Amino acid sequence: MKSDFLVALLFIGSTSLAAQQNKRGCPDMPSDTSSKSRPVYEACQVDQEARQRGSSPRVEWQPPSADLRNGACYSADFRFVVDTLGAPELESIVEVGGFDESFRQAVKDVIPRLRYEPAKLKGAPVRQIVAYKQSAAMRVVVSSSPIGGRPPSSSRPPNC
C-alpha cells in the first residue's frame, strides 16, 4: 500500500506546465478558428498579451429617455482576434453578452477603430483573441439647488 501511495505522489509531483495551464483553462495548442492560415492564441498562451493602445474611441449612443427617469444599466461584451499589426479582425467579432441592442451595436461600431500592441510569442507578433467590454449606468437627477449647491442624496447611479 505504501508503494501505491509513493507512485501516486511521484505522478502528481511531475505534472508539466502544459498540464497546469489546462487546469487554468488554457488549451495546449493555439486555435485555428478563422480563415487566416496563422494560428490564434488565447492570452494565457502568449508571452506578452495584446494591449490596447491609447484610449477607447467614444461610443456614439443615446439611451432611451424612459430609461433615464428610472435609471438603467447597459453593457456590451465582445471577443475578437487582434492581428499581428494590432488591428481587430472584423470577421472574428463575436457578441458574448449585453442587454440593450442599440448599446451593443454602438459598442460594436467602435471595435474597428481600436488599436492594440500585438501579442508576442517568443518575440514575434501573433494573433490573439481579446475580450472587449463596455458598460454604462444612466440616471437623470433633477435638483432645485442653485448651481454649485450640494447634489441631492439620490444622485448616485443605479446599482448595476
N, C-alpha and C positions, 0 to 999 in steps of 0.2 A: 504494500500500500504506500509506503514511503517513496518507493521508486516511481509510482504513478504521479505522485504529487511533484516530485523533482522534475519529471519530464514535462508536466503541465507548466510548471514555473519557468523552465527554460524556454518553452514555446512562447509564453506571454512576454517574457523579457526580451525576446528577439524580434519584436514587431518592427517593421520598416517604417520609414517616413511616409511612404505611399499609403500604408495601412492606416497610419494616424490621420492622414489627410482625408481618407474615406470616412473615418469616424466623424470628422467635422463636416461631412457632406461634400467634399471636394473630389471630383472624378479624377481617376488616374490619367486619362487621356483627354486631349482637347476635343471639343465638339466640332462637328463638321456639318453644321446646320444650314448654311446658306449656299448660294450658288457660287460663291468665291472658292477658288481652289485652295486657299490658305486656311489653316485651322483657326478656330475661335476658342479663346481661353476664358475661363472663369477667373475672377480676381484672386482666388486662392492658388491659382496655378502659375502666376507670373511673379517675377522678381520685383517689379515695380508696377503698381496698378495705374490704370488710366486716371488722370486727374483733370478736372475741369479747369480751363484757363479763363481768367477774368471772371466777371460776374454774369449771372444768367440774364439773358435778354428779358425785357419786360413782357409779361403776359398781357395781351390786349383783350380784356374781358370786363363785362359789366354784369354784376349779379342782378337777378330779377328783383324788382322793387318790393315784392311781397316778402321775400326772404330778409330784406333789410329791417323790416319792422320787428320781426320776431327773433332775429339773429339766425345765422346759418353757418355751417362749416362745409368747406369744399376741399376735395383732394383729387389728385390725378397721379397715377403711378404707372411708369413705363419701364420697359427694358429694351435695349437695343445694342447693336455692335458698334464699337468705335474702331475705325480702320487704322492702319499703320501711319496715316498722316494726321490723325486726331479728329477726323470728321465722323459724324454719325452716318451709318449706312441706313438710308431711309427705308429700304425694303425690309429691314430687320426689326423695325419698331413693332413692339407688342404691348398692348394695353394690359396691365396687370390688375389695376383696380381704380376705383373712383366712383363718385356718386352722381354728379351732375354732368350730363352730356356736353353742355356748352362749355363748361370749365375744362373738361377733359380735352375737347377739341382745341381750345385756346392754348392749352399747355402743349399739345401735340404739334401745333403750328410753330412753336418756339424751337423744337428739337433740331430742325435743320440748321439753325443759326448757332447752335452750341459748338464750342471748340474745346478740344482736350489735348493734354500731353499724352501721347500714345503710351500704352502699356509696353513694358520691356521684359524680355526673357533672354537671359544670357547676353545682355547688352543690345539686342536687336529689337526694333519695334514689332509688336504683334497685335493682332486683332483681339479685342476683349469685349465681353458682354458687360454692360454697365446698367445700373438702376438709376432712374431719374424720377424724383417725386417733388411735387409742388402742392402746397396746401394754403388755404386762406380761411380766416374766420371774419365774418361781417356782422356788424350791428350798428345801426344809427342811433345816436343818443341825442335827444333834444334837451337843451338846458336853457333855463331863463336867467342864468348867471351872466353878469356882464363879462365882456372879453377879459381874459386874464384871471377870472374868478376860478374858484375850485370846481372841478368837474363833478357831476353827480356821482354818487357811490355806485350806480348801476352802469358805469361807463366801461366796465370790463367786457371783453369779447365773450361770445358764448363759449361754454365749456365743451370742447370738441374731443 
